[in-house]
Amino acid sequence: MKKGISRKLGENIKRIRMEKGMTQGDIFRALKLDRGYVSSLESGKRNPTLAMIEKIAGALGVASDELLK
């Protein structure tokens, strides 16, 4: 069965974050978000807006499409 887009997005956020040696704290502080929100994104429980995907990509230093592959 195919993974949902939210789950795939979350996996990509977590993978890229970890590859760059960043913590969830680094992300939520950079974006001024709640830590629980970042955690729920990574677990695929939340669906961010396109604008938020762009902000997350910027905080991770990657293009937005990298998060959606």
TILUM-263437 format. One record per atom (N, C-alpha, C): atom name; residue in three letters; x, y, z; residue number from 0. Coordinates in pm, 1 decimal. Last residue first. Layout:
// TILUM-263437
<atome=CA; residu=ALA; xx=X; yy=Y; zz=Z; num=NUM>
...
END
This chain:
// TILUM-263437
<atome=N; residu=LYS; xx=931.1; yy=1455.9; zz=-228.6; num=68>
<atome=CA; residu=LYS; xx=973.3; yy=1341.4; zz=-311.7; num=68>
<atome=C; residu=LYS; xx=947.3; yy=1210.1; zz=-243.6; num=68>
<atome=N; residu=LEU; xx=883.5; yy=1675.4; zz=-73.2; num=67>
<atome=CA; residu=LEU; xx=768.2; yy=1604.7; zz=-128.3; num=67>
<atome=C; residu=LEU; xx=803.8; yy=1483.9; zz=-213.7; num=67>
<atome=N; residu=LEU; xx=1114.8; yy=1800.4; zz=-4.4; num=66>
<atome=CA; residu=LEU; xx=1031.2; yy=1750.2; zz=104.0; num=66>
<atome=C; residu=LEU; xx=917.7; yy=1662.5; zz=53.1; num=66>
<atome=N; residu=GLU; xx=1212.1; yy=1890.0; zz=-242.9; num=65>
<atome=CA; residu=GLU; xx=1286.6; yy=1784.0; zz=-174.5; num=65>
<atome=C; residu=GLU; xx=1202.8; yy=1721.6; zz=-62.0; num=65>
<atome=N; residu=ASP; xx=1055.4; yy=2105.2; zz=-311.0; num=64>
<atome=CA; residu=ASP; xx=1024.8; yy=1976.8; zz=-374.8; num=64>
<atome=C; residu=ASP; xx=1101.7; yy=1861.2; zz=-311.7; num=64>
<atome=N; residu=SER; xx=1174.7; yy=2317.4; zz=-169.8; num=63>
<atome=CA; residu=SER; xx=1047.3; yy=2262.0; zz=-125.1; num=63>
<atome=C; residu=SER; xx=1019.2; yy=2124.9; zz=-183.7; num=63>
<atome=N; residu=ALA; xx=1527.5; yy=2276.4; zz=-122.6; num=62>
<atome=CA; residu=ALA; xx=1414.5; yy=2321.7; zz=-203.7; num=62>
<atome=C; residu=ALA; xx=1288.0; yy=2251.3; zz=-155.3; num=62>
<atome=N; residu=VAL; xx=1682.8; yy=2335.6; zz=201.8; num=61>
<atome=CA; residu=VAL; xx=1658.2; yy=2256.8; zz=80.6; num=61>
<atome=C; residu=VAL; xx=1544.4; yy=2320.3; zz=1.7; num=61>
<atome=N; residu=GLY; xx=1723.8; yy=2427.8; zz=461.8; num=60>
<atome=CA; residu=GLY; xx=1821.0; yy=2460.6; zz=357.8; num=60>
<atome=C; residu=GLY; xx=1807.7; yy=2375.4; zz=232.6; num=60>
<atome=N; residu=LEU; xx=1546.2; yy=2410.8; zz=663.0; num=59>
<atome=CA; residu=LEU; xx=1631.3; yy=2293.6; zz=641.5; num=59>
<atome=C; residu=LEU; xx=1737.9; yy=2318.5; zz=534.9; num=59>
<atome=N; residu=ALA; xx=1415.6; yy=2649.3; zz=636.3; num=58>
<atome=CA; residu=ALA; xx=1484.6; yy=2623.3; zz=763.1; num=58>
<atome=C; residu=ALA; xx=1580.9; yy=2505.7; zz=750.2; num=58>
<atome=N; residu=GLY; xx=1305.0; yy=2607.3; zz=380.2; num=57>
<atome=CA; residu=GLY; xx=1403.4; yy=2713.3; zz=402.3; num=57>
<atome=C; residu=GLY; xx=1483.3; yy=2690.3; zz=529.2; num=57>
<atome=N; residu=ALA; xx=1124.1; yy=2403.0; zz=439.6; num=56>
<atome=CA; residu=ALA; xx=1233.3; yy=2379.1; zz=344.8; num=56>
<atome=C; residu=ALA; xx=1343.8; yy=2482.5; zz=363.1; num=56>
<atome=N; residu=ILE; xx=952.6; yy=2547.4; zz=604.9; num=55>
<atome=CA; residu=ILE; xx=1026.4; yy=2433.3; zz=658.6; num=55>
<atome=C; residu=ILE; xx=1146.3; yy=2403.0; zz=569.5; num=55>
<atome=N; residu=LYS; xx=850.0; yy=2732.1; zz=419.4; num=54>
<atome=CA; residu=LYS; xx=923.9; yy=2778.9; zz=537.4; num=54>
<atome=C; residu=LYS; xx=1009.2; yy=2667.5; zz=596.8; num=54>
<atome=N; residu=GLU; xx=719.4; yy=2559.9; zz=238.7; num=53>
<atome=CA; residu=GLU; xx=828.6; yy=2646.3; zz=192.0; num=53>
<atome=C; residu=GLU; xx=913.6; yy=2695.1; zz=309.1; num=53>
<atome=N; residu=ILE; xx=527.6; yy=2453.9; zz=409.3; num=52>
<atome=CA; residu=ILE; xx=625.8; yy=2363.9; zz=348.6; num=52>
<atome=C; residu=ILE; xx=745.3; yy=2444.9; zz=298.8; num=52>
<atome=N; residu=MET; xx=378.8; yy=2684.3; zz=456.7; num=51>
<atome=CA; residu=MET; xx=455.0; yy=2625.8; zz=567.0; num=51>
<atome=C; residu=MET; xx=560.0; yy=2528.8; zz=513.7; num=51>
<atome=N; residu=ALA; xx=263.4; yy=2720.2; zz=204.4; num=50>
<atome=CA; residu=ALA; xx=349.8; yy=2825.1; zz=259.6; num=50>
<atome=C; residu=ALA; xx=436.2; yy=2770.2; zz=372.8; num=50>
<atome=N; residu=LEU; xx=106.7; yy=2493.4; zz=188.9; num=49>
<atome=CA; residu=LEU; xx=220.7; yy=2507.8; zz=97.1; num=49>
<atome=C; residu=LEU; xx=317.6; yy=2613.7; zz=147.7; num=49>
<atome=N; residu=THR; xx=36.5; yy=2376.2; zz=523.5; num=48>
<atome=CA; residu=THR; xx=3.4; yy=2451.1; zz=402.3; num=48>
<atome=C; residu=THR; xx=127.1; yy=2454.8; zz=312.0; num=48>
<atome=N; residu=PRO; xx=60.8; yy=2038.9; zz=654.4; num=47>
<atome=CA; residu=PRO; xx=97.3; yy=2180.5; zz=649.7; num=47>
<atome=C; residu=PRO; xx=50.9; yy=2246.1; zz=519.7; num=47>
<atome=N; residu=ASN; xx=-113.8; yy=1818.1; zz=822.2; num=46>
<atome=CA; residu=ASN; xx=-99.2; yy=1857.1; zz=682.4; num=46>
<atome=C; residu=ASN; xx=-66.2; yy=2006.1; zz=677.0; num=46>
<atome=N; residu=ARG; xx=-11.4; yy=1577.7; zz=1066.4; num=45>
<atome=CA; residu=ARG; xx=-58.2; yy=1711.9; zz=1027.8; num=45>
<atome=C; residu=ARG; xx=-31.7; yy=1735.0; zz=881.4; num=45>
<atome=N; residu=LYS; xx=95.9; yy=1330.4; zz=1104.1; num=44>
<atome=CA; residu=LYS; xx=-35.7; yy=1356.3; zz=1162.8; num=44>
<atome=C; residu=LYS; xx=-93.8; yy=1491.8; zz=1126.0; num=44>
<atome=N; residu=GLY; xx=352.0; yy=1253.7; zz=1040.1; num=43>
<atome=CA; residu=GLY; xx=249.2; yy=1247.7; zz=936.3; num=43>
<atome=C; residu=GLY; xx=108.4; yy=1273.6; zz=985.4; num=43>
<atome=N; residu=SER; xx=555.8; yy=1291.8; zz=1211.6; num=42>
<atome=CA; residu=SER; xx=484.3; yy=1164.3; zz=1224.4; num=42>
<atome=C; residu=SER; xx=371.5; yy=1150.9; zz=1122.5; num=42>
<atome=N; residu=GLU; xx=635.1; yy=1547.8; zz=1148.1; num=41>
<atome=CA; residu=GLU; xx=726.2; yy=1437.4; zz=1120.6; num=41>
<atome=C; residu=GLU; xx=657.6; yy=1302.0; zz=1131.1; num=41>
<atome=N; residu=LEU; xx=414.8; yy=1691.6; zz=1244.1; num=40>
<atome=CA; residu=LEU; xx=448.9; yy=1693.5; zz=1101.0; num=40>
<atome=C; residu=LEU; xx=534.2; yy=1572.1; zz=1066.6; num=40>
<atome=N; residu=SER; xx=433.3; yy=1645.3; zz=1516.5; num=39>
<atome=CA; residu=SER; xx=317.6; yy=1590.8; zz=1445.0; num=39>
<atome=C; residu=SER; xx=337.3; yy=1595.7; zz=1293.4; num=39>
<atome=N; residu=SER; xx=671.3; yy=1784.9; zz=1569.5; num=38>
<atome=CA; residu=SER; xx=663.4; yy=1641.2; zz=1593.9; num=38>
<atome=C; residu=SER; xx=547.5; yy=1578.4; zz=1516.5; num=38>
<atome=N; residu=VAL; xx=587.1; yy=2043.7; zz=1513.0; num=37>
<atome=CA; residu=VAL; xx=696.4; yy=1984.3; zz=1435.8; num=37>
<atome=C; residu=VAL; xx=692.7; yy=1832.7; zz=1450.5; num=37>
<atome=N; residu=TYR; xx=392.4; yy=2072.2; zz=1711.7; num=36>
<atome=CA; residu=TYR; xx=355.4; yy=2084.6; zz=1570.8; num=36>
<atome=C; residu=TYR; xx=461.2; yy=2018.6; zz=1482.9; num=36>
<atome=N; residu=GLY; xx=535.6; yy=2057.2; zz=1946.6; num=35>
<atome=CA; residu=GLY; xx=439.4; yy=1952.2; zz=1916.3; num=35>
<atome=C; residu=GLY; xx=397.1; yy=1953.7; zz=1770.3; num=35>
<atome=N; residu=ARG; xx=672.1; yy=2299.1; zz=1944.8; num=34>
<atome=CA; residu=ARG; xx=746.9; yy=2175.2; zz=1924.4; num=34>
<atome=C; residu=ARG; xx=652.8; yy=2060.6; zz=1887.8; num=34>
<atome=N; residu=ASP; xx=535.6; yy=2567.5; zz=1758.6; num=33>
<atome=CA; residu=ASP; xx=524.9; yy=2482.1; zz=1874.9; num=33>
<atome=C; residu=ASP; xx=598.1; yy=2350.7; zz=1846.2; num=33>
<atome=N; residu=LEU; xx=758.3; yy=2795.6; zz=1587.9; num=32>
<atome=CA; residu=LEU; xx=645.1; yy=2704.9; zz=1595.2; num=32>
<atome=C; residu=LEU; xx=645.9; yy=2631.6; zz=1728.7; num=32>
<atome=N; residu=LYS; xx=959.9; yy=2955.4; zz=1473.0; num=31>
<atome=CA; residu=LYS; xx=873.1; yy=3006.9; zz=1580.5; num=31>
<atome=C; residu=LYS; xx=742.5; yy=2927.7; zz=1587.4; num=31>
<atome=N; residu=LEU; xx=1143.0; yy=2853.1; zz=1306.3; num=30>
<atome=CA; residu=LEU; xx=1013.5; yy=2887.8; zz=1247.0; num=30>
<atome=C; residu=LEU; xx=916.1; yy=2948.6; zz=1348.1; num=30>
<atome=N; residu=ALA; xx=1357.9; yy=2806.5; zz=1474.4; num=29>
<atome=CA; residu=ALA; xx=1379.3; yy=2881.6; zz=1349.7; num=29>
<atome=C; residu=ALA; xx=1247.9; yy=2931.4; zz=1291.5; num=29>
<atome=N; residu=ARG; xx=1236.0; yy=2648.1; zz=1670.9; num=28>
<atome=CA; residu=ARG; xx=1287.4; yy=2780.8; zz=1705.7; num=28>
<atome=C; residu=ARG; xx=1307.7; yy=2866.8; zz=1581.2; num=28>
<atome=N; residu=PHE; xx=1173.0; yy=2419.1; zz=1527.8; num=27>
<atome=CA; residu=PHE; xx=1063.9; yy=2500.0; zz=1584.8; num=27>
<atome=C; residu=PHE; xx=1111.5; yy=2636.5; zz=1629.7; num=27>
<atome=N; residu=ILE; xx=1435.8; yy=2337.7; zz=1446.1; num=26>
<atome=CA; residu=ILE; xx=1331.7; yy=2371.9; zz=1348.7; num=26>
<atome=C; residu=ILE; xx=1225.5; yy=2460.6; zz=1412.7; num=26>
<atome=N; residu=ASP; xx=1568.2; yy=2287.6; zz=1684.4; num=25>
<atome=CA; residu=ASP; xx=1625.8; yy=2381.4; zz=1587.3; num=25>
<atome=C; residu=ASP; xx=1519.8; yy=2429.5; zz=1489.9; num=25>
<atome=N; residu=GLY; xx=1401.9; yy=2090.4; zz=1792.5; num=24>
<atome=CA; residu=GLY; xx=1412.1; yy=2221.3; zz=1856.8; num=24>
<atome=C; residu=GLY; xx=1469.4; yy=2325.9; zz=1764.1; num=24>
<atome=N; residu=GLN; xx=1461.8; yy=1873.2; zz=1641.1; num=23>
<atome=CA; residu=GLN; xx=1329.5; yy=1933.7; zz=1624.6; num=23>
<atome=C; residu=GLN; xx=1329.7; yy=2073.0; zz=1684.7; num=23>
<atome=N; residu=THR; xx=1804.0; yy=1931.2; zz=1533.9; num=22>
<atome=CA; residu=THR; xx=1702.5; yy=1874.2; zz=1622.2; num=22>
<atome=C; residu=THR; xx=1567.0; yy=1933.8; zz=1586.7; num=22>
<atome=N; residu=MET; xx=2037.8; yy=1846.8; zz=1274.3; num=21>
<atome=CA; residu=MET; xx=1947.2; yy=1940.2; zz=1341.0; num=21>
<atome=C; residu=MET; xx=1850.4; yy=1864.0; zz=1431.5; num=21>
<atome=N; residu=GLY; xx=2210.1; yy=1722.3; zz=1097.8; num=20>
<atome=CA; residu=GLY; xx=2247.2; yy=1731.3; zz=1238.8; num=20>
<atome=C; residu=GLY; xx=2161.7; yy=1828.0; zz=1317.3; num=20>
<atome=N; residu=LYS; xx=2130.7; yy=1673.8; zz=846.2; num=19>
<atome=CA; residu=LYS; xx=2195.0; yy=1803.1; zz=868.9; num=19>
<atome=C; residu=LYS; xx=2233.6; yy=1823.9; zz=1015.5; num=19>
<atome=N; residu=GLU; xx=2002.7; yy=1433.5; zz=876.1; num=18>
<atome=CA; residu=GLU; xx=2122.7; yy=1438.3; zz=791.6; num=18>
<atome=C; residu=GLU; xx=2201.5; yy=1566.5; zz=814.7; num=18>
<atome=N; residu=MET; xx=1780.6; yy=1521.0; zz=1025.1; num=17>
<atome=CA; residu=MET; xx=1882.4; yy=1438.5; zz=1089.5; num=17>
<atome=C; residu=MET; xx=2012.5; yy=1437.1; zz=1009.3; num=17>
<atome=N; residu=ARG; xx=1640.5; yy=1664.2; zz=826.5; num=16>
<atome=CA; residu=ARG; xx=1679.4; yy=1728.5; zz=952.7; num=16>
<atome=C; residu=ARG; xx=1793.1; yy=1652.1; zz=1019.0; num=16>
<atome=N; residu=ILE; xx=1593.6; yy=1461.8; zz=640.7; num=15>
<atome=CA; residu=ILE; xx=1678.9; yy=1576.1; zz=604.6; num=15>
<atome=C; residu=ILE; xx=1729.3; yy=1646.5; zz=730.2; num=15>
<atome=N; residu=ARG; xx=1424.1; yy=1293.3; zz=795.7; num=14>
<atome=CA; residu=ARG; xx=1547.6; yy=1242.9; zz=734.8; num=14>
<atome=C; residu=ARG; xx=1644.9; yy=1357.6; zz=704.9; num=14>
<atome=N; residu=LYS; xx=1208.1; yy=1465.2; zz=863.6; num=13>
<atome=CA; residu=LYS; xx=1291.2; yy=1404.3; zz=967.1; num=13>
<atome=C; residu=LYS; xx=1425.3; yy=1358.7; zz=910.3; num=13>
<atome=N; residu=ILE; xx=1108.6; yy=1526.8; zz=607.7; num=12>
<atome=CA; residu=ILE; xx=1149.9; yy=1633.3; zz=700.4; num=12>
<atome=C; residu=ILE; xx=1246.1; yy=1576.1; zz=803.7; num=12>
<atome=N; residu=ASN; xx=1045.0; yy=1268.1; zz=515.5; num=11>
<atome=CA; residu=ASN; xx=1147.4; yy=1348.1; zz=447.8; num=11>
<atome=C; residu=ASN; xx=1198.6; yy=1460.7; zz=537.4; num=11>
<atome=N; residu=GLU; xx=841.2; yy=1194.5; zz=690.2; num=10>
<atome=CA; residu=GLU; xx=963.4; yy=1114.3; zz=684.1; num=10>
<atome=C; residu=GLU; xx=1076.8; yy=1193.4; zz=620.2; num=10>
<atome=N; residu=GLY; xx=650.9; yy=1392.5; zz=623.9; num=9>
<atome=CA; residu=GLY; xx=708.4; yy=1384.3; zz=757.8; num=9>
<atome=C; residu=GLY; xx=837.8; yy=1306.0; zz=761.2; num=9>
<atome=N; residu=LEU; xx=594.1; yy=1318.8; zz=358.4; num=8>
<atome=CA; residu=LEU; xx=647.3; yy=1451.3; zz=389.5; num=8>
<atome=C; residu=LEU; xx=717.2; yy=1449.3; zz=524.9; num=8>
<atome=N; residu=LYS; xx=483.1; yy=1066.3; zz=404.7; num=7>
<atome=CA; residu=LYS; xx=605.9; yy=1077.9; zz=326.1; num=7>
<atome=C; residu=LYS; xx=673.8; yy=1212.8; zz=353.0; num=7>
<atome=N; residu=ARG; xx=253.8; yy=1140.6; zz=547.6; num=6>
<atome=CA; residu=ARG; xx=353.3; yy=1054.7; zz=609.9; num=6>
<atome=C; residu=ARG; xx=487.7; yy=1064.8; zz=537.9; num=6>
<atome=N; residu=SER; xx=120.6; yy=1292.9; zz=357.8; num=5>
<atome=CA; residu=SER; xx=157.1; yy=1353.0; zz=487.3; num=5>
<atome=C; residu=SER; xx=266.1; yy=1271.5; zz=555.9; num=5>
<atome=N; residu=ILE; xx=75.0; yy=1109.7; zz=152.4; num=4>
<atome=CA; residu=ILE; xx=165.3; yy=1222.7; zz=128.4; num=4>
<atome=C; residu=ILE; xx=209.4; yy=1287.4; zz=259.6; num=4>
<atome=N; residu=GLY; xx=80.6; yy=766.1; zz=255.8; num=3>
<atome=CA; residu=GLY; xx=13.4; yy=893.1; zz=235.7; num=3>
<atome=C; residu=GLY; xx=115.4; yy=1005.2; zz=220.1; num=3>
<atome=N; residu=LYS; xx=224.6; yy=495.0; zz=78.1; num=2>
<atome=CA; residu=LYS; xx=224.9; yy=583.7; zz=194.1; num=2>
<atome=C; residu=LYS; xx=149.9; yy=710.4; zz=159.1; num=2>
<atome=N; residu=LYS; xx=47.8; yy=225.2; zz=-74.0; num=1>
<atome=CA; residu=LYS; xx=125.7; yy=348.8; zz=-82.4; num=1>
<atome=C; residu=LYS; xx=115.3; yy=428.5; zz=46.8; num=1>
<atome=N; residu=MET; xx=83.8; yy=-118.6; zz=0.0; num=0>
<atome=CA; residu=MET; xx=0.0; yy=0.0; zz=0.0; num=0>
<atome=C; residu=MET; xx=88.2; yy=124.7; zz=0.0; num=0>
END
